[in-house]
Amino acid sequence: MAFISLSNVFFSYDSASDLFANLSVTFNDYERVAIIGDNGCGKTTLLKIVAGEITPDSGTVTRDACIYYMPQIQMHDSKSGGERQSFALARAFDSGAEILLLDEPTNNLDTDARQRFFSALESYPFGVVIVSHDRELLQHMDKIIEMTNGQLRVYGGNYDFYTAQKDLESENLQSKYTDSEKKIRRLNRTIDIAQNTRQHHEAKQRKDVANGRRSPIAANALKGKSQETEAKKRAIIQKKLDEQITLRQSLSEQMREDKIKIPLPSKPFYSKELVSISGLHFAYGNRVIFDDFDFTMYGGTRVRLCGKNGAGKTTLIKIICGELTANSGVVKTFGKIAYLNQDLSVLDRNKTIVENIMDISGCLKHDAHMIAANFGFRGDTSSKRVSMLSGGELLKATLAAILGGENQPDLLILDEPTNNLEIKSIAILEDALNQYRGAILLVSHDEIFAKNIKIDKVITI
């Protein structure tokens, strides 16, 4: 059996903190394995260590396999990026390596190219290790490894199995949290009862002394002994209470979810024609993209644009948004339109979250703070500059600015919104869009995402 094994691996980019500490894992030549986790957690770094592109600070890496490493391909143009990605994947599968290492292999692939990739993956006779957030791809895996805080958790199944296990873990955490809260209440009651009992005994002793039934010396001796016993009992109970409070805090942090709240709009959404395009002609030089093209979209509908890379999906969006001008034809839009592009560059990076919300939603500072809180930015965190935000934070801040106010857009346009998002952030986006009641125009190759946000019409161009 061919394999790659990491044992007690440590790695850091600086001396301040380890990215990995005491990490051990083995990959073999007969399993398809996915590495998942939040952006920045070290997935690509781990893959590079496995491939031999990076040397760990300590620990051992044993490679007893012929490997082929395909790094992530970054291309801004989806057509050329898709072509390069398909070519790189074809080379990887033709290599016959005993273990393929693929970083975000489905990026930039259109629907046809994705299906060709899945077919090649299913028929590949050896091991494959991927880094990906593509849930459709994760369904093809034999094992999923989740990376959190430099540690790995192994789930022996595909994405459905992983989510089922995560649900069980969540239920278990909730059960432990509830049990801990019960114990804290019981221990607090025990302390209160002990305190009341001690006060009652001391009052009785004072009364006995006043009535001459007990001498002050005897009463003080009894009081001292009682207090000593009581202090020991209270210390034991307090220790148990402190342990439970610490446990509850730990469980609370593990249970913390990035829930967001979309408010009800201040006015009804535009219900008539939102977009009306007729006889559209558009070309880049001699390359004609649209010739006598018609498109209509109404309020409240959720439409997905499909087609091969380069067919003109993003071009059509830019024409609707006014970023490109048609060569000829009629383009009319109605109501308020917002565009969420895939690199999330809507916000001003030099301004704070609250300042961006004020600028985009047109609300006052007090209302902007309330909106920020609805999206998980409470207290000082709402004053963070956009340039300092993580990928997940940037998504939430962008959603807060676009959807958090009462004057929400009648049409929200999304261009490959899940491309650069980890699984947790995709779930946050889906939750937000399912709370939003306006129309959506979507360009995405993510079938699961389209299904989850309840697309009701598909147009192929």
C-alpha positions as CSV (number, residue, x, y, z in Angstrom):
1,M,0.0,0.0,0.0
2,A,1.3,3.4,-1.0
3,F,0.9,6.2,1.6
4,I,2.0,9.6,2.9
5,S,2.2,10.0,6.7
6,L,2.7,13.0,8.9
7,S,3.8,12.4,12.5
8,N,3.9,15.1,15.2
9,V,4.3,17.9,12.7
10,F,4.7,21.5,14.0
11,F,4.6,24.5,11.6
12,S,4.4,28.3,12.0
13,Y,4.8,31.3,9.7
14,D,6.1,33.4,12.7
15,S,7.3,32.8,16.2
16,A,4.2,34.1,17.8
17,S,2.0,31.0,17.3
18,D,1.9,27.6,15.7
19,L,-0.3,27.0,12.7
20,F,0.0,23.3,13.4
21,A,1.1,21.7,16.6
22,N,1.7,17.9,17.1
23,L,-0.3,17.1,13.9
24,S,-0.5,13.5,12.7
25,V,-2.4,12.1,9.7
26,T,-2.0,9.4,7.0
27,F,-3.2,9.4,3.4
28,N,-3.3,6.3,1.3
29,D,-3.7,5.2,-2.3
30,Y,-7.2,3.9,-2.1
31,E,-9.3,6.6,-0.5
32,R,-10.7,10.0,-1.6
33,V,-10.2,12.4,1.2
34,A,-11.2,16.1,1.6
35,I,-9.7,18.6,3.9
36,I,-12.1,21.3,5.0
37,G,-12.1,24.3,7.4
38,D,-12.4,28.1,7.6
39,N,-10.4,30.3,5.3
40,G,-6.9,30.9,6.8
41,C,-6.9,27.8,9.0
42,G,-4.0,26.2,7.1
43,K,-5.6,23.8,4.6
44,T,-3.4,24.8,1.6
45,T,-0.3,24.9,3.9
46,L,-1.1,21.3,5.0
47,L,-1.4,20.2,1.4
48,K,1.9,21.8,0.5
49,I,3.6,20.0,3.4
50,V,2.1,16.7,2.2
51,A,3.4,17.5,-1.3
52,G,6.8,18.5,-0.1
53,E,6.5,22.1,-1.2
54,I,6.9,23.3,2.4
55,T,9.1,21.7,5.1
56,P,7.6,21.6,8.6
57,D,9.5,23.1,11.6
58,S,9.6,19.7,13.3
59,G,8.0,16.3,13.0
60,T,8.4,13.7,10.3
61,V,6.8,13.4,6.8
62,T,7.1,9.9,5.2
63,R,6.2,9.7,1.5
64,D,6.0,6.1,0.3
65,A,3.9,7.0,-2.8
66,C,4.2,8.5,-6.3
67,I,2.3,11.8,-5.8
68,Y,1.1,14.6,-8.1
69,Y,0.3,18.1,-6.7
70,M,-2.0,20.5,-8.4
71,P,-2.0,23.9,-6.7
72,Q,-4.9,26.3,-6.7
73,I,-5.2,28.2,-10.0
74,Q,-6.1,31.9,-9.6
75,M,-7.7,33.5,-12.7
76,H,-10.0,36.5,-12.8
77,D,-11.5,35.6,-16.2
78,S,-13.8,32.6,-15.7
79,K,-13.4,31.3,-19.3
80,S,-9.6,31.3,-19.4
81,G,-9.5,30.2,-15.8
82,G,-11.9,27.3,-16.6
83,E,-9.8,26.2,-19.6
84,R,-6.6,26.3,-17.6
85,Q,-8.3,24.4,-14.7
86,S,-9.6,21.7,-17.0
87,F,-6.2,21.3,-18.7
88,A,-4.4,21.1,-15.2
89,L,-6.9,18.5,-14.0
90,A,-6.5,16.4,-17.2
91,R,-2.7,16.4,-16.6
92,A,-3.3,15.3,-13.0
93,F,-5.5,12.4,-13.9
94,D,-3.2,11.3,-16.7
95,S,-0.3,11.2,-14.3
96,G,-1.4,7.9,-12.8
97,A,0.0,9.1,-9.5
98,E,-0.8,6.8,-6.5
99,I,-2.0,9.9,-4.6
100,L,-3.3,13.1,-6.3
101,L,-3.2,16.3,-4.2
102,L,-5.7,18.8,-5.6
103,D,-6.3,22.3,-4.2
104,E,-9.8,23.7,-5.0
105,P,-10.1,21.6,-8.2
106,T,-13.6,22.7,-9.2
107,N,-12.8,26.5,-9.1
108,N,-13.7,28.2,-12.4
109,L,-15.3,25.1,-13.9
110,D,-18.6,25.4,-15.7
111,T,-21.3,22.8,-15.4
112,D,-20.1,20.6,-18.3
113,A,-16.5,20.7,-17.0
114,R,-17.6,19.9,-13.5
115,Q,-19.4,16.8,-14.7
116,R,-16.3,15.7,-16.6
117,F,-14.2,16.2,-13.5
118,F,-16.6,14.1,-11.3
119,S,-16.6,11.3,-13.9
120,A,-12.7,11.3,-13.9
121,L,-12.7,11.4,-10.1
122,E,-15.0,8.4,-9.8
123,S,-13.0,6.3,-12.2
124,Y,-9.6,7.2,-10.9
125,P,-8.1,4.0,-9.4
126,F,-5.9,5.5,-6.8
127,G,-6.0,7.9,-3.8
128,V,-7.0,11.6,-4.0
129,V,-6.6,14.3,-1.4
130,I,-8.4,17.6,-2.0
131,V,-8.9,20.9,-0.3
132,S,-12.3,22.2,-1.2
133,H,-15.5,23.9,0.1
134,D,-17.5,22.5,-2.9
135,R,-20.3,20.5,-1.2
136,E,-21.2,18.6,-4.4
137,L,-17.6,17.5,-4.6
138,L,-17.5,16.6,-0.9
139,Q,-20.4,14.1,-1.6
140,H,-17.9,12.1,-3.7
141,M,-15.5,11.7,-0.8
142,D,-14.8,8.6,1.3
143,K,-13.5,10.6,4.3
144,I,-13.7,14.3,5.4
145,I,-11.0,15.8,7.6
146,E,-12.0,19.1,9.4
147,M,-9.2,21.4,10.4
148,T,-9.9,23.7,13.4
149,N,-7.3,25.6,15.5
150,G,-4.4,23.5,14.0
151,Q,-6.0,20.2,14.9
152,L,-7.7,17.6,12.6
153,R,-11.0,15.8,13.2
154,V,-11.7,12.8,10.9
155,Y,-15.2,11.9,9.7
156,G,-15.4,8.6,7.9
157,G,-17.9,9.4,5.2
158,N,-19.1,11.9,2.6
159,Y,-20.6,15.4,3.2
160,D,-24.0,14.0,4.2
161,F,-22.3,11.8,6.8
162,Y,-20.2,14.8,8.0
163,T,-23.3,17.1,8.4
164,A,-25.2,14.3,10.2
165,Q,-22.2,13.8,12.6
166,K,-22.0,17.6,13.2
167,D,-25.7,17.7,14.0
168,L,-25.2,15.0,16.6
169,E,-22.2,16.8,18.1
170,S,-24.3,20.0,18.3
171,E,-27.1,18.1,20.0
172,N,-24.5,16.6,22.5
173,L,-23.1,20.1,23.2
174,Q,-26.6,21.5,23.8
175,S,-27.3,18.6,26.2
176,K,-24.1,19.1,28.1
177,Y,-24.8,22.9,28.3
178,T,-28.3,22.3,29.7
179,D,-26.9,19.8,32.2
180,S,-24.2,22.3,33.3
181,E,-26.8,25.1,33.8
182,K,-28.9,22.7,36.0
183,K,-25.8,21.9,38.1
184,I,-24.9,25.6,38.5
185,R,-28.5,26.4,39.6
186,R,-28.4,23.5,42.1
187,L,-25.0,24.4,43.5
188,N,-26.1,28.1,43.9
189,R,-29.2,26.9,45.8
190,T,-27.0,24.7,48.0
191,I,-24.8,27.7,48.8
192,D,-27.9,29.8,49.6
193,I,-29.4,27.1,51.8
194,A,-26.2,26.7,53.7
195,Q,-25.9,30.4,54.2
196,N,-29.5,30.6,55.5
197,T,-28.9,27.7,57.8
198,R,-25.8,29.2,59.2
199,Q,-27.5,32.5,59.8
200,H,-30.4,30.7,61.5
201,H,-28.0,28.8,63.8
202,E,-26.1,32.0,64.7
203,A,-29.4,33.8,65.5
204,K,-30.4,30.9,67.8
205,Q,-27.1,30.9,69.6
206,R,-27.4,34.7,70.2
207,K,-30.8,34.1,71.6
208,D,-29.6,31.3,73.8
209,V,-26.8,33.5,75.2
210,A,-29.3,36.4,75.8
211,N,-31.7,34.0,77.7
212,G,-28.8,32.5,79.7
213,R,-29.2,29.0,78.3
214,R,-25.6,29.1,77.0
215,S,-22.5,30.9,78.1
216,P,-20.8,33.4,75.7
217,I,-17.6,31.3,75.8
218,A,-19.4,28.1,74.9
219,A,-21.4,29.9,72.2
220,N,-18.2,31.3,70.6
221,A,-16.5,28.0,70.6
222,L,-19.5,26.3,69.0
223,K,-19.7,29.2,66.5
224,G,-16.0,28.9,65.6
225,K,-16.3,25.2,65.0
226,S,-19.4,25.6,63.0
227,Q,-17.9,28.3,60.8
228,E,-14.8,26.1,60.2
229,T,-17.0,23.2,59.1
230,E,-19.1,25.5,57.0
231,A,-16.1,27.1,55.3
232,K,-14.8,23.7,54.3
233,K,-18.1,22.7,52.8
234,R,-18.5,26.0,51.1
235,A,-15.0,25.7,49.5
236,I,-15.9,22.3,48.1
237,I,-19.1,23.5,46.7
238,Q,-17.5,26.7,45.3
239,K,-14.9,24.6,43.6
240,K,-17.6,22.5,41.9
241,L,-19.4,25.7,41.0
242,D,-16.3,27.3,39.4
243,E,-15.7,24.1,37.4
244,Q,-19.2,24.1,36.1
245,I,-19.1,27.9,35.2
246,T,-15.8,27.3,33.3
247,L,-17.4,24.2,31.5
248,R,-20.5,26.2,30.6
249,Q,-18.3,29.0,29.1
250,S,-16.3,26.5,27.1
251,L,-19.5,24.8,25.8
252,S,-21.0,28.2,25.0
253,E,-18.0,29.1,22.8
254,Q,-18.2,25.8,21.0
255,M,-21.9,26.3,20.4
256,R,-21.6,29.8,19.1
257,E,-23.3,30.2,15.8
258,D,-23.1,33.1,13.3
259,K,-26.8,33.7,13.2
260,I,-27.9,36.9,11.5
261,K,-31.2,38.7,11.4
262,I,-32.6,40.4,8.3
263,P,-35.3,43.0,9.3
264,L,-38.7,43.3,7.6
265,P,-38.5,45.9,4.8
266,S,-40.1,49.4,5.4
267,K,-42.0,49.1,2.1
268,P,-43.4,46.4,-0.1
269,F,-40.9,45.0,-2.7
270,Y,-41.4,46.0,-6.3
271,S,-43.8,43.5,-7.7
272,K,-43.9,44.3,-11.4
273,E,-41.2,44.2,-14.1
274,L,-37.7,44.7,-12.6
275,V,-35.6,44.1,-15.7
276,S,-36.8,44.4,-19.4
277,I,-34.2,43.8,-22.1
278,S,-35.1,43.5,-25.8
279,G,-33.1,43.2,-29.0
280,L,-29.8,43.4,-27.0
281,H,-26.6,43.4,-29.1
282,F,-23.3,43.4,-27.4
283,A,-19.8,42.5,-28.5
284,Y,-16.2,42.7,-27.2
285,G,-14.5,43.9,-30.5
286,N,-15.3,41.2,-33.1
287,R,-16.5,38.7,-30.5
288,V,-20.3,38.9,-30.4
289,I,-21.8,37.9,-27.0
290,F,-25.5,38.9,-27.5
291,D,-27.3,39.3,-30.8
292,D,-31.0,40.2,-30.6
293,F,-31.3,38.9,-27.0
294,D,-34.4,39.3,-24.9
295,F,-34.7,39.0,-21.1
296,T,-37.4,39.9,-18.6
297,M,-37.5,39.5,-14.8
298,Y,-40.3,40.3,-12.4
299,G,-40.3,41.2,-8.7
300,G,-40.2,38.4,-6.1
301,T,-38.8,35.8,-8.5
302,R,-35.5,34.0,-8.1
303,V,-33.7,33.4,-11.4
304,R,-30.5,31.6,-12.2
305,L,-28.5,32.3,-15.3
306,C,-26.7,29.2,-16.6
307,G,-24.3,28.6,-19.5
308,K,-20.7,27.7,-20.3
309,N,-17.9,29.9,-19.2
310,G,-17.7,32.9,-21.7
311,A,-21.3,32.6,-22.7
312,G,-22.0,36.1,-21.3
313,K,-23.6,35.6,-17.8
314,T,-21.4,38.1,-16.1
315,T,-21.6,40.5,-19.1
316,L,-25.4,40.4,-18.8
317,I,-25.2,41.2,-15.1
318,K,-22.9,44.2,-15.8
319,I,-25.3,45.5,-18.5
320,I,-28.2,45.3,-16.0
321,C,-26.2,47.1,-13.4
322,G,-25.1,49.7,-15.8
323,E,-21.4,48.8,-15.7
324,L,-21.4,48.0,-19.4
325,T,-23.4,49.7,-22.2
326,A,-25.2,47.7,-24.9
327,N,-24.2,48.4,-28.5
328,S,-27.9,48.4,-29.4
329,G,-31.2,47.3,-28.0
330,V,-33.3,48.5,-25.1
331,V,-32.3,47.9,-21.4
332,K,-34.7,49.1,-18.7
333,T,-34.5,48.5,-15.0
334,F,-37.0,49.4,-12.2
335,G,-36.8,49.5,-8.4
336,K,-33.6,49.3,-6.3
337,I,-30.9,47.0,-7.5
338,A,-27.9,45.8,-5.5
339,Y,-24.9,43.8,-6.8
340,L,-22.9,41.4,-4.7
341,N,-19.8,40.5,-6.7
342,Q,-17.7,37.4,-6.0
343,D,-14.7,39.2,-4.5
344,L,-17.0,41.1,-2.0
345,S,-15.5,44.5,-3.0
346,V,-18.7,46.5,-2.3
347,L,-17.4,48.0,0.9
348,D,-14.9,50.7,1.4
349,R,-11.9,49.0,2.9
350,N,-10.7,52.1,4.7
351,K,-13.9,52.7,6.6
352,T,-15.4,50.8,9.5
353,I,-18.3,48.3,9.4
354,V,-20.7,50.9,10.8
355,E,-19.6,53.6,8.4
356,N,-20.1,51.3,5.4
357,I,-23.6,50.4,6.7
358,M,-24.4,54.1,7.0
359,D,-23.1,54.9,3.5
360,I,-24.8,52.0,1.7
361,S,-28.1,51.7,3.6
362,G,-28.5,55.4,4.2
363,C,-29.3,55.0,7.9
364,L,-28.2,57.0,11.0
365,K,-25.2,55.9,13.2
366,H,-27.4,54.5,16.0
367,D,-29.4,52.4,13.5
368,A,-26.1,51.2,11.8
369,H,-24.9,49.9,15.2
370,M,-28.2,48.0,15.6
371,I,-27.8,46.5,12.1
372,A,-24.2,45.5,12.8
373,A,-25.4,43.8,16.0
374,N,-28.0,41.8,14.0
375,F,-25.2,40.5,11.9
376,G,-23.0,39.5,14.9
377,F,-20.9,42.7,15.2
378,R,-21.5,43.8,18.8
379,G,-19.7,46.4,20.9
380,D,-16.3,47.4,19.6
381,T,-16.3,44.9,16.8
382,S,-18.7,47.1,14.8
383,S,-15.9,49.7,14.6
384,K,-13.4,47.4,13.0
385,R,-12.1,48.6,9.6
386,V,-13.1,46.5,6.7
387,S,-9.5,45.9,5.7
388,M,-9.0,44.0,9.0
389,L,-11.9,41.6,8.5
390,S,-11.6,37.9,7.8
391,G,-13.4,36.3,4.8
392,G,-16.5,35.3,6.9
393,E,-16.6,38.7,8.6
394,L,-16.4,40.5,5.3
395,L,-19.3,38.5,4.0
396,K,-21.5,39.3,7.0
397,A,-20.5,43.0,6.9
398,T,-21.4,43.2,3.2
399,L,-24.8,41.5,3.8
400,A,-25.4,43.9,6.7
401,A,-24.7,46.9,4.5
402,I,-26.9,45.6,1.6
403,L,-29.7,43.8,3.4
404,G,-29.5,45.0,7.0
405,G,-31.5,48.2,6.7
406,E,-35.2,48.6,6.1
407,N,-34.7,50.0,2.6
408,Q,-33.7,46.7,1.1
409,P,-33.1,46.2,-2.6
410,D,-35.9,45.0,-4.8
411,L,-33.4,42.9,-6.8
412,L,-30.2,41.4,-5.5
413,I,-27.7,40.2,-8.1
414,L,-25.2,37.5,-7.1
415,D,-22.2,36.5,-9.3
416,E,-20.6,33.2,-8.2
417,P,-21.1,34.2,-4.5
418,T,-19.8,30.9,-3.1
419,N,-16.5,30.8,-5.0
420,N,-14.2,32.1,-2.3
421,L,-16.3,31.2,0.8
422,E,-15.8,28.3,3.2
423,I,-18.7,26.0,4.1
424,K,-19.7,28.0,7.3
425,S,-19.9,31.3,5.4
426,I,-21.9,29.7,2.6
427,A,-24.4,28.5,5.2
428,I,-24.6,32.1,6.6
429,L,-25.2,33.5,3.1
430,E,-28.0,30.9,2.5
431,D,-29.6,31.8,5.8
432,A,-29.5,35.5,4.9
433,L,-31.0,35.0,1.4
434,N,-33.8,32.8,2.7
435,Q,-34.8,35.6,5.1
436,Y,-34.6,38.2,2.3
437,R,-37.9,38.5,0.4
438,G,-36.8,40.4,-2.7
439,A,-35.9,39.1,-6.1
440,I,-32.6,37.3,-6.8
441,L,-30.6,37.0,-10.1
442,L,-27.9,34.4,-9.6
443,V,-24.9,33.2,-11.6
444,S,-23.5,30.1,-9.9
445,H,-22.2,26.6,-10.7
446,D,-23.1,25.6,-7.2
447,E,-26.1,23.3,-7.6
448,I,-26.6,22.8,-3.8
449,F,-26.5,26.6,-3.2
450,A,-29.1,27.2,-6.0
451,K,-31.4,24.6,-4.5
452,N,-31.0,25.8,-0.9
453,I,-31.9,29.4,-1.8
454,K,-35.0,28.2,-3.7
455,I,-34.3,29.3,-7.2
456,D,-37.6,29.0,-9.1
457,K,-36.5,29.7,-12.7
458,V,-33.4,28.8,-14.8
459,I,-32.4,30.6,-17.9
460,T,-29.6,29.2,-20.1
461,I,-27.7,31.7,-22.3
